[in-house]
Amino acid sequence: MSLAVVYSRASLGIQAPQVTVEVHLSNGLPAFNMVGLPETSVKESRDRVRSALLNGNFEFPAKRITVNLAPADLPKEGGRFDLAIALGILAASKQIPATYLLDHEFLGELALTGEIRPVLGVLPAVLACRDAGRTLLVPTANGIEAALIQDAKVRCAHQLLAVTAWLAGQYELPLPIPQPDSKDPEVADLQDVIGQSQAKRALEIAAAGCHNLLFIGPPGTGKSMLASRLPGILPPLSEEEAQQTAAIHSIGSLTPRQGLWHQRPYRTPHHSASAVALVGGGSHPRPGEISLAHNGVLFLDELPEFERKVLDALREPLETGHITISRAARQVDFPARFQLIGAMNPSPCGHFGDGLSRASPDQILRYLGRLSGPFLDRFDLTVEVPLLPKGSLTGQAQRGEPSARIRDRVLAARERMLARSGKLNNLLDSREIEDVCRLSAQDAEFLETAIQRLGLSIRAWHRILRVSRTLADLAGQTNIEKAHLVEALGYRAMDRLLSRLRGG
């Protein structure tokens, strides 16, 4: 009897729990049994492994083969364990030395020819293997992704024969080649947008404090164009944020962008997207758009065209920064700390208050009623994006400041926030708001009166204070002044629109 132990990694959300592949050969009728909660795709590996070994001129043992994937209560899926199973059979049958197997971990799906094919979720496995102090062997096609973690021990292989020669000390497997980060990534500039100074100012405030922003305006006024310029004024991802974002993209079938490792993600799902597409799910839980936009921007255009239940599913992740997907066999937690930017028309016909509207107030209220009040409460700023005045296109266009200059102010404001409370203003809880957003008695009375007249909730009170704190940080001031409160109240376009429609 012979026994071999090989280590691999499963995929469970953004985690990569260790899987111990135990291969046992015993006398008896030839058989290949696999235990340890393998799913169909894992069970099929017996045929892939057998063909790969025979085509590599190895002997497939004519014995009773038992493969145990431990721990037994962790569901196993995909072909990621093929390579580990093949090496376990070779080691148990004494065809390769087992000396170095315990110091390494192996990931890869085998083709019938012995070629090693890429798998999903390599980056979480690299991080987990680094923490375990082992060297991870990955398919060559996953090498660029694995090279993003520069302090991890990783080797790349394209063929089963190359792996066995490496384990025998006859061949040196290459290291993954890291891709240099682009110093000047191509991002759209805010100067491309003509006019719309208030919307640009709101975009700067949203970037500084990581506030959620809603643009309201007729078609063709530049709402989508403005939203696409937000990544250009945001700071780059830190190393920790970049690793976490890339790990989510890795399990979501997205290859981390070469040269754009530290650029914040920008996701724009279509309004026909389902709740599962947005928040994640499936029989084998996969991250949705809110998780793929983690540490970045999620832009929802034509907001009322989304199903109401789909938008309401975003309410909890917007507050907590993560989404938990529960299934009968497992529970998976995905991070979802994203910045939400929305765009919508003010009415079904696209116009309101500009003499072009063909919709009645009741029709407009029904149209806006597709968005629940609690969902709208999640937006810190709602801004009107009006039609450009006559002469804006033919005369001397006012294009404003370039994105680089605005980004400098955003970075300076964020440094003040982090130095003061260790987090951005949008993440302040109610107790922290009381500490860092103190108002004078006169200003507090002014804000309370405004809140009552607009019929706003306590959540809106907190959001106005957060925006006012960001305005003070952009101005480099220690205290919130009345001018900051007035400007923050000016970014409540939806409240004013609903008040006009209801005759308030």
Disulfide bonds with the S-S distance in Angstrom:
none
